[in-house]
Amino acid sequence: MQLNHLILCVVFLFFGSTSKDDTLSWTETRKLTWADFKGQADQNSDASALTASGITFGYSLKTAGKRFVDYTASVEAHFYPYKSWYFKDRSNAYILRHEQLHFDITELYVRKFRQYLERLVVNQNLKKQMNQIHNAINEGLAKTQKTYDAQTQHSINVEAQKYWENYIEEELKKLAKYKSQ
């Protein structure tokens, strides 16, 4: 059996190992709080806060001889508390909602990823297909995160922020079948 484990952090890239104690998994019932942001704030940043979230993806392939006969996959949205930070004097509940939406966008792409994986048919190109899906999801996630920040001007544009909150909520509902538990 072969295992491929990849980690992507959206707001910045994270390389190295991590433990479950260093991450929070996305759930529908638990929203981020400022207490979750445990990283050292970047004193040179104009930002009020930074959310480090990403997708953890792993799979294993079952073989019979040299042929793939089945697979299992795991896709999760994670928040990295020690890589996320905020300035207390510049942050409030509105900014926290903006940061939460970054995490929600990560969950949206996890759901899209699971939807694609569900449609896969076991064949000898399975590894290649999973890697293609993984790459496409990462590209889409990064583009959406950048577009969100650009259109909302990092939360300054209140109307755009409200639009994105409604848009992501609706997109998450459409893919509710694939939500993280």
C-alpha positions as CSV (number, residue, x, y, z in Angstrom):
1,M,0.0,0.0,0.0
2,Q,1.3,3.5,-0.9
3,L,0.4,6.6,1.0
4,N,0.7,10.2,-0.3
5,H,0.3,13.0,2.2
6,L,0.3,16.6,1.1
7,I,-0.4,19.8,3.1
8,L,-1.2,23.3,1.7
9,C,-1.7,26.4,3.7
10,V,-3.6,29.1,1.8
11,V,-2.5,32.3,3.4
12,F,1.1,31.2,3.4
13,L,2.9,27.9,2.7
14,F,3.7,25.7,5.6
15,F,6.5,23.1,5.3
16,G,7.3,20.6,7.9
17,S,5.4,18.3,10.2
18,T,2.4,19.2,12.3
19,S,0.4,17.4,14.9
20,K,-3.3,17.5,15.6
21,D,-2.6,19.7,18.6
22,D,-1.2,22.3,16.2
23,T,-4.4,22.4,14.1
24,L,-8.1,23.0,14.3
25,S,-10.4,21.1,11.9
26,W,-13.2,23.0,10.3
27,T,-16.6,22.2,11.7
28,E,-20.0,23.7,11.1
29,T,-20.7,24.4,14.8
30,R,-17.4,25.9,15.9
31,K,-16.3,29.3,14.6
32,L,-12.9,30.8,15.1
33,T,-12.2,33.1,18.1
34,W,-9.3,35.5,18.6
35,A,-8.0,33.0,21.2
36,D,-7.3,30.6,18.3
37,F,-4.8,33.0,16.8
38,K,-1.7,32.1,18.7
39,G,1.1,33.1,16.3
40,Q,3.5,36.0,16.7
41,A,2.1,39.0,14.8
42,D,4.1,40.4,12.0
43,Q,5.1,43.9,13.3
44,N,5.8,45.1,9.8
45,S,2.4,44.1,8.4
46,D,-0.4,46.5,7.6
47,A,-2.8,43.7,8.1
48,S,-4.9,43.4,11.2
49,A,-4.8,39.6,11.2
50,L,-3.6,36.6,9.3
51,T,-5.4,33.3,8.9
52,A,-3.3,30.3,8.1
53,S,-5.6,27.6,6.8
54,G,-5.2,24.8,4.4
55,I,-6.2,21.4,3.0
56,T,-4.7,18.2,4.2
57,F,-5.0,15.5,1.6
58,G,-3.9,11.9,1.8
59,Y,-4.8,8.7,0.1
60,S,-3.9,5.0,0.0
61,L,-4.2,2.6,-2.9
62,K,-5.1,-1.0,-2.7
63,T,-3.5,-3.2,-5.3
64,A,-3.9,-6.7,-6.5
65,G,-0.7,-7.6,-8.2
66,K,0.3,-4.5,-10.1
67,R,-3.3,-3.3,-10.6
68,F,-5.1,-0.7,-8.5
69,V,-8.4,-2.2,-7.3
70,D,-9.5,0.4,-4.7
71,Y,-8.6,3.5,-2.8
72,T,-9.4,5.5,0.3
73,A,-8.8,9.2,0.6
74,S,-8.9,11.8,3.3
75,V,-9.4,15.5,2.7
76,E,-9.7,18.0,5.6
77,A,-9.8,21.7,6.2
78,H,-7.4,22.9,8.9
79,F,-6.6,26.1,10.7
80,Y,-3.1,26.6,12.0
81,P,-3.3,28.5,15.3
82,Y,0.5,29.1,15.7
83,K,0.8,30.4,12.2
84,S,-2.2,32.7,12.5
85,W,-2.0,36.0,14.3
86,Y,-3.8,39.3,15.0
87,F,-3.2,42.7,16.4
88,K,-5.6,43.2,19.4
89,D,-5.8,46.9,19.0
90,R,-6.7,46.7,15.2
91,S,-9.1,43.7,15.4
92,N,-12.8,43.3,16.2
93,A,-15.7,41.0,15.6
94,Y,-16.0,42.3,12.0
95,I,-12.4,41.4,11.2
96,L,-12.8,38.0,12.8
97,R,-15.7,37.3,10.5
98,H,-13.5,38.2,7.6
99,E,-10.8,35.8,8.9
100,Q,-13.5,33.1,9.5
101,L,-14.5,33.3,5.9
102,H,-11.0,32.5,4.8
103,F,-11.4,29.3,6.7
104,D,-14.8,28.7,5.3
105,I,-13.4,29.1,1.8
106,T,-10.9,26.4,2.6
107,E,-13.8,24.2,3.7
108,L,-15.6,25.0,0.4
109,Y,-12.7,23.6,-1.6
110,V,-12.4,20.6,0.6
111,R,-16.1,19.8,-0.3
112,K,-15.3,20.3,-4.0
113,F,-12.3,18.0,-3.6
114,R,-14.4,15.3,-2.0
115,Q,-17.0,15.7,-4.7
116,Y,-14.4,15.1,-7.4
117,L,-13.0,12.1,-5.5
118,E,-16.4,10.6,-5.2
119,R,-16.7,10.6,-9.0
120,L,-13.4,8.8,-9.6
121,V,-13.5,5.4,-11.2
122,V,-10.7,3.0,-10.1
123,N,-8.3,2.6,-13.0
124,Q,-4.6,2.5,-13.6
125,N,-4.4,6.3,-13.9
126,L,-5.8,6.8,-10.4
127,K,-2.6,8.4,-9.0
128,K,-2.4,10.8,-11.9
129,Q,-6.1,11.7,-11.7
130,M,-5.8,12.4,-7.9
131,N,-2.8,14.6,-8.4
132,Q,-4.6,16.5,-11.2
133,I,-7.6,17.1,-8.9
134,H,-5.3,18.1,-6.1
135,N,-3.5,20.6,-8.2
136,A,-6.7,22.0,-9.7
137,I,-8.2,22.4,-6.2
138,N,-5.1,24.1,-4.8
139,E,-5.1,26.5,-7.8
140,G,-8.8,27.3,-7.4
141,L,-8.5,27.8,-3.6
142,A,-5.5,30.1,-3.9
143,K,-7.3,32.2,-6.7
144,T,-10.5,32.4,-4.6
145,Q,-8.7,33.5,-1.5
146,K,-6.8,36.2,-3.4
147,T,-10.0,37.4,-5.2
148,Y,-11.9,37.5,-1.9
149,D,-9.2,39.7,-0.3
150,A,-8.9,41.9,-3.4
151,Q,-12.7,42.4,-3.8
152,T,-13.2,43.1,-0.1
153,Q,-10.0,45.1,0.2
154,H,-9.1,42.8,3.1
155,S,-12.6,43.5,4.7
156,I,-12.6,47.3,4.2
157,N,-15.3,47.2,1.5
158,V,-18.3,46.3,3.6
159,E,-20.7,45.7,0.7
160,A,-18.2,43.3,-0.9
161,Q,-17.6,41.6,2.4
162,K,-21.4,41.0,2.8
163,Y,-21.6,39.7,-0.8
164,W,-18.8,37.2,-0.1
165,E,-20.4,36.0,3.2
166,N,-23.6,35.3,1.4
167,Y,-21.9,33.7,-1.6
168,I,-19.8,31.3,0.4
169,E,-22.7,30.4,2.6
170,E,-24.7,29.4,-0.5
171,E,-21.8,27.5,-2.0
172,L,-21.3,25.6,1.2
173,K,-25.0,24.7,1.3
174,K,-24.8,23.4,-2.3
175,L,-22.1,21.0,-1.3
176,A,-23.5,20.1,2.2
177,K,-23.3,16.4,1.3
178,Y,-19.5,16.7,1.5
179,K,-19.1,18.8,4.6
180,S,-16.5,18.1,7.3
181,Q,-17.9,16.4,10.4
